[in-house]
Amino acid sequence: MTDKAHTSSHPSRPARNIPPLSDMTLADIPPRIGLFPLRGTILLPKGQLPLTIFEPRYLALLEHSLAHHRMIGIIQPSPSANYGEETPPLEVIGTLGRITSFLEQENGQFFITLTGVCRFRLLRDTLTENGWREGMINATPFTQDLFEAPDCAIDRQKLSSALQQYSQEHKLSLKWEAIKKLDNATLLTMLPMLLPFSADKKQILLECHEADERALRLLEYLSE
C-alpha cells in the first residue's frame, strides 16, 4: 500500500503583509512615513478623518502609501509657518493614520478615510522628488495609543452644558441624541477633532498624555 500526502482542495491563503488594524504593534510602525500637513486638523488614535485628495503631490503620496504600508502621517504646520508656504515648518507631534477606505472619482480625485493608529514624534523630514514630504518618526513614546483606550471619568452633565453653550455661540448643528449614546473615550476622540478650536488648541489636545488631561482641556476650551 502506497502512502499519499494529504492535499487540501482549497488553496492556502497568502499571509497578509499588513496586519489587521486591531492587531498592529509597534513593530508594524514604519520608521519613515509620508506626511500630510493640515492646519487646524488633527487625527487622534481610534478617530476617523475623511479627506479628499486632489493635489498631484498628495495623489502621488496616496499611491505610494497604498503600495506599501497604507499609512499617512497627519501633522499640523507649526505656528511660525506662513500661510500658503509650500514646505512650512511642522509641529513635532502628529498622528499616523491607516487608510481604511478609499474611493476613486472619475475626475481623478480620491475620497479616503484615515483611522488613527498612534501618535508620533517627527525627528526630521525631507522633500521627495514627487513633491510630498517624508518624515523620519519615532512612535515609541506613544505605544499606549495602540491599545484600547481606557475609559475616563467625565462629568457628562457639565460637558453637555458647556457643549450646548459652545454650539450656540458658534452656530453648530449637533446630533444630541447620538452624542448622548457615545462613551467617554469616543467623545474625547471625536470632539477635539470636529469642533472648530484654533490650531494651537487642537495641538494641545492632541499632545495630552492622559485621557483625564484631555477631558479637562476640552471642558476648559468649551467654557472660554
C-alpha positions as CSV (number, residue, x, y, z in Angstrom):
1,M,0.0,0.0,0.0
2,T,1.4,3.4,-1.0
3,D,1.1,6.4,1.3
4,K,-0.1,9.6,-0.3
5,A,0.4,13.0,1.1
6,H,-2.8,14.8,2.0
7,T,-3.5,17.8,-0.1
8,S,-6.3,20.3,0.5
9,S,-8.7,21.0,-2.3
10,H,-8.7,24.7,-1.2
11,P,-5.6,26.8,-2.0
12,S,-3.9,28.2,1.1
13,R,-4.4,31.9,1.8
14,P,-1.3,34.0,1.4
15,A,-0.1,35.7,4.5
16,R,-1.1,39.3,4.9
17,N,1.7,41.9,4.5
18,I,-0.3,44.3,6.6
19,P,-1.9,43.2,9.9
20,P,-5.5,44.0,10.8
21,L,-5.8,47.4,12.4
22,S,-6.6,45.9,15.8
23,D,-3.5,43.6,15.7
24,M,-1.0,46.3,15.0
25,T,2.0,46.6,17.3
26,L,5.0,49.0,17.5
27,A,6.9,46.7,15.2
28,D,4.4,47.4,12.4
29,I,5.0,51.2,12.5
30,P,7.4,52.2,9.7
31,P,10.4,54.4,10.6
32,R,9.6,56.7,7.6
33,I,6.2,57.9,6.7
34,G,4.6,60.2,4.1
35,L,3.4,63.4,5.7
36,F,0.1,65.3,5.0
37,P,0.4,68.7,6.7
38,L,-3.0,70.2,7.5
39,R,-3.5,73.4,9.6
40,G,-6.4,73.2,12.1
41,T,-6.8,69.4,11.6
42,I,-5.8,66.7,14.0
43,L,-6.3,62.9,14.0
44,L,-6.5,61.2,17.3
45,P,-5.9,57.4,17.8
46,K,-9.0,55.4,17.0
47,G,-10.5,58.5,15.4
48,Q,-11.6,58.7,11.7
49,L,-10.7,61.5,9.4
50,P,-12.3,61.8,5.9
51,L,-10.1,63.5,3.3
52,T,-10.4,64.5,-0.4
53,I,-7.1,64.0,-2.2
54,F,-6.7,66.0,-5.4
55,E,-3.3,67.7,-5.5
56,P,-0.8,65.9,-7.7
57,R,1.8,65.6,-4.9
58,Y,-0.7,64.1,-2.5
59,L,-2.1,61.8,-5.1
60,A,1.5,60.5,-5.5
61,L,1.7,60.2,-1.7
62,L,-1.5,58.2,-1.7
63,E,-0.3,55.8,-4.4
64,H,2.9,55.3,-2.5
65,S,1.1,54.6,0.7
66,L,-1.4,52.1,-0.9
67,A,1.5,50.2,-2.5
68,H,3.4,49.9,0.8
69,H,2.0,50.2,4.4
70,R,-1.3,52.1,3.8
71,M,-0.4,54.7,6.3
72,I,-0.1,58.5,6.2
73,G,1.1,61.0,8.9
74,I,-1.3,63.8,9.7
75,I,0.6,66.8,11.2
76,Q,-0.1,70.5,11.5
77,P,2.2,73.2,10.3
78,S,3.9,75.0,13.2
79,P,2.6,78.4,14.3
80,S,5.7,80.0,12.7
81,A,4.6,78.8,9.2
82,N,3.4,81.4,6.7
83,Y,0.0,80.8,5.0
84,G,0.5,79.2,1.6
85,E,4.1,78.2,2.2
86,E,5.0,75.2,0.1
87,T,7.1,73.4,2.7
88,P,6.2,75.0,6.0
89,P,7.9,74.1,9.3
90,L,5.9,71.4,11.1
91,E,4.8,70.6,14.6
92,V,6.8,68.0,16.4
93,I,3.8,65.7,17.2
94,G,1.5,64.2,14.6
95,T,-0.6,61.0,14.2
96,L,-0.2,58.0,12.0
97,G,-3.4,57.2,10.1
98,R,-4.2,54.0,8.4
99,I,-6.2,54.2,5.1
100,T,-9.3,52.2,5.9
101,S,-11.4,53.2,2.9
102,F,-10.9,54.9,-0.4
103,L,-12.9,55.7,-3.4
104,E,-11.7,57.0,-6.8
105,Q,-13.8,59.5,-8.7
106,E,-14.0,59.9,-12.4
107,N,-12.1,63.2,-12.3
108,G,-9.2,61.5,-10.6
109,Q,-9.9,62.7,-7.1
110,F,-9.9,60.2,-4.2
111,F,-12.1,60.2,-1.1
112,I,-10.3,58.4,1.7
113,T,-10.8,57.8,5.4
114,L,-7.9,57.6,7.8
115,T,-8.2,55.8,11.1
116,G,-5.9,56.9,13.8
117,V,-3.3,54.3,14.8
118,C,-0.9,56.2,17.1
119,R,0.8,59.5,17.6
120,F,4.5,60.0,16.6
121,R,7.3,62.4,17.2
122,L,8.7,63.9,14.0
123,L,12.5,63.7,14.0
124,R,13.2,65.2,10.6
125,D,11.7,65.3,7.2
126,T,12.8,65.5,3.5
127,L,11.1,66.5,0.3
128,T,10.6,63.7,-2.2
129,E,11.0,64.0,-5.9
130,N,7.2,63.8,-6.3
131,G,6.7,66.8,-4.0
132,W,5.4,65.2,-0.8
133,R,7.4,65.2,2.4
134,E,8.7,62.0,4.1
135,G,9.3,62.1,7.8
136,M,11.5,60.0,10.0
137,I,9.4,59.3,13.0
138,N,9.5,57.8,16.5
139,A,6.3,56.3,17.8
140,T,7.8,54.7,20.9
141,P,6.7,57.4,23.3
142,F,3.0,56.7,22.3
143,T,2.9,52.9,22.5
144,Q,-0.2,53.2,24.7
145,D,-2.1,54.5,21.7
146,L,-2.1,51.0,20.2
147,F,-4.1,49.6,23.0
148,E,-7.8,50.0,23.8
149,A,-8.3,53.5,25.3
150,P,-9.3,53.2,29.0
151,D,-12.5,54.9,29.9
152,C,-12.1,58.0,32.0
153,A,-14.4,59.9,34.3
154,I,-16.1,62.9,32.7
155,D,-18.8,65.0,34.3
156,R,-21.3,64.4,31.4
157,Q,-23.7,66.9,32.7
158,K,-21.0,69.6,32.8
159,L,-19.7,68.6,29.4
160,S,-23.2,68.6,27.8
161,S,-23.9,72.1,29.3
162,A,-20.6,73.5,28.0
163,L,-21.0,71.9,24.6
164,Q,-24.6,73.3,24.2
165,Q,-23.4,76.8,25.0
166,Y,-20.4,76.5,22.7
167,S,-22.6,75.2,19.9
168,Q,-25.0,78.1,20.2
169,E,-22.2,80.6,20.2
170,H,-20.6,79.1,17.1
171,K,-23.9,78.2,15.4
172,L,-23.1,74.5,15.3
173,S,-25.7,71.9,14.5
174,L,-25.0,68.8,16.6
175,K,-26.9,65.5,16.9
176,W,-27.5,65.5,20.6
177,E,-29.2,62.1,20.8
178,A,-26.3,60.4,19.1
179,I,-23.8,62.3,21.3
180,K,-25.6,61.1,24.5
181,K,-25.1,57.5,23.4
182,L,-21.3,57.8,22.9
183,D,-19.0,56.5,25.6
184,N,-16.5,58.9,27.2
185,A,-13.5,57.6,25.2
186,T,-15.3,58.1,21.9
187,L,-16.3,61.6,22.9
188,L,-12.8,62.5,23.8
189,T,-11.7,61.4,20.4
190,M,-14.4,62.8,18.3
191,L,-15.0,66.3,19.8
192,P,-11.4,67.6,19.7
193,M,-11.2,66.6,16.0
194,L,-14.6,68.0,15.0
195,L,-15.0,71.2,16.9
196,P,-13.6,74.4,15.4
197,F,-11.0,75.1,18.0
198,S,-7.9,77.1,17.0
199,A,-4.9,75.2,15.6
200,D,-2.9,75.7,18.7
201,K,-5.7,74.4,21.0
202,K,-6.1,71.3,18.8
203,Q,-2.4,70.7,19.0
204,I,-2.5,70.9,22.8
205,L,-5.5,68.4,22.9
206,L,-3.5,66.1,20.6
207,E,-0.4,66.1,22.8
208,C,-2.3,65.4,26.1
209,H,-0.6,62.4,27.8
210,E,-3.7,61.0,29.5
211,A,-7.4,61.0,28.8
212,D,-8.2,62.8,32.0
213,E,-5.9,65.6,31.0
214,R,-7.6,65.9,27.6
215,A,-11.1,65.9,29.3
216,L,-10.0,68.8,31.5
217,R,-8.6,70.7,28.5
218,L,-11.7,70.1,26.4
219,L,-14.0,71.4,29.2
220,E,-11.7,74.4,29.5
221,Y,-11.9,75.3,25.8
222,L,-15.6,74.7,25.6
223,S,-16.2,77.1,28.5
224,E,-14.0,80.0,27.3
